[in-house]
Structures are given as C-alpha cells and as structure tokens.
Amino acid sequence: MTDLRDSLGHFKAMHANACNALDALEAKNEKLEIALADAIRRPMGVIPASAEGLVGVTELDAAEARRVRVAQKKSTAALGV
C-alpha cells in the first residue's frame, strides 16, 4: 500500500509540473501572438516593445536572410529566369 501511495504522490507531482509547464507555454504563446500582431503593423526593421525579450539577434538575422532570399526569388521569377 505504501508503494501505491508513493506512486500516487509521484504522479500528482508530475501532473502539477506538466500543468505549470503548460501554463508557461500558454502565456508565452499569448505574448508571441501580441508581438506578431504588433510587428505586422510596424514598418520593417522596427521591433515592437511587445517583442522585446522574445527574439534575439540570431533570430532577427535569420529572418532578414529569409526576407532577402524570398525577395531574390520573386525578382528572378518576375524576370522569367
């Protein structure tokens, strides 16, 4: 019976940890949605205050590289190359 109680206590602790992790992920998702909406409404290169701390230089550099590649593809497609 003690093993069963120990197992139940362990399960409850795991469940609480999972719930806390889910809450944290939901909160971060809400922040990301707000930052995305703010960024869409801003001029390119202007980082909204709501996005501060959500992305770093590495992510911004990667986004710029993707933007340049997409622009180049569109340019060559328009030229029929």
Sequence and secondary structure as in RCSB ss.txt:
>XXXX:A:sequence
MTDLRDSLGHFKAMHANACNALDALEAKNEKLEIALADAIRRPMGVIPASAEGLVGVTELDAAEARRVRVAQKKS
TAALGV
>XXXX:A:secstr
 HHHHHHHHHHHHHHHHHHHHHHHHHHHHHHHHHHHHHHHTS TT   GGGBTTB HHHHHHHHHHHHHHHHHHH
HHHHT 
